[in-house]
Amino acid sequence: KSVTLSCSVAGDPVPNLYWDVGNLVSKHMNETSHTQGSLRITNISSDDSGKQISCVAENLVGEDQDSVNLT
């Protein structure tokens, strides 16, 4: 099984976007630009059930994030 997460960010100055996947066991690949990102997780391991995955936006003003739990 696999899942793809998407994230869009905006800010001034334009923030950097990154994914915080913690110690995710499953194979994952991300594609990010400054304002758009996607994270594809494939062959999801049951060991990752309940783990939190966050999309993080950061610039000189500060940081914000949104998270999901993988089940």
N, C-alpha and C positions, 0 to 999 in steps of 0.2 A: 504494500500500500504506500501511497505517497500523498503529499499535500504541498501546495504552494501558497505562501503568505505574501501579501502585497502591502506596501507602505508608501504614503506620499507625505512630504513635509514642505513647509513654507516658512519663511522668516526673513528678517532684515537685520544683519547681513545673512545671506543665504547659508543655511546650516549644512553641516556634514551629516550624512545619514549612515548609520551602521547597525548591524544586527548583534544583539547579545544573546548567544545561544547557550551560555553556561557550559556545562560538561556534557553536551548532547552526544550520545553514542551513535545515533543514526547518521548515515551519510547525508551531507547537506552541501548545497552550492548556492551562493548568492550573487546577484547582479545588482549593483547600486550605482546611481549617479548622485548628484548633490540633492535632488528633490524626489527621486523615485527609486524604489527598491523592491526586489522580490527575493524570496528565500524558498528554495525547493528542497524538501526533505523526502528522501526516497528510502525504501526498504525499512520503514519505521520499526524500531525495536521496542518491544514491550518494556524494556529497561527505561525508556524515555517517557513513559506514561506519567503525567502529572508535572512534567518539567515546564518551567516558564521560559518563553521566548519573547524577546523585546525588540521593538524597532526604536532606535534612539536617534534623536536629532539634537545636534550640539553646535552652538556658535558662540561668539564673544559675549552675548547677553546671558546665555545659560544653556540648560539642557532640559529636554522633555522626552517622555517615552510613552509607548503604549505596549501592553503585553497581552499575551494569550497563554493558556495552559494547554499543553499537548495531551490529548487523551485518546 
